[in-house]
Amino acid sequence: MDITPLAPKGSQVITGYGNGQFKISGQVYTTPILVFPDRVTVWDVKPNVAISLENLNVVLEEEGFVDLLLIGCGKSQQVLPPKIRIALKEAGIGLEVMDTGAAVRTYNVLLAEGRRVAAALIAV
């Protein structure tokens, strides 16, 4: 699916997803990724394996720079352990968990609004 967002110049905009990949600001990624407004990094998580606090540490290190983390779990939403939500809340980071398509669309909208958002995405 192709997406045409209206985001600030220089931001990491997700312009497509599907077929096991993401297209972000002209780059193609075929692994799970963490998308921040200023960069994209590989996310050390495996599809169909539980998301843990350990593989979200890079987001916790962004305390003060990220207000909301969107987690795109693939084709369907996962239930995360409560300790993840608690740790993020203590760092001042909100959390929304959804399927990857919804997370991609939500990320782009919030980015266009100038929000300090990040997305942890598993490909579909």
Secondary structure, DSSP 8 states (H G I E B T S, - for coil): -B------TTS--EEEEETTEEEETTEEE-S-EEEETTEEEE----TTS---SGGGHHHHTTTTT-SEEEEE-SSS-----HHHHHHHHHTT-EEEEE-HHHHHHHHHHHHHTT--EEEEE---
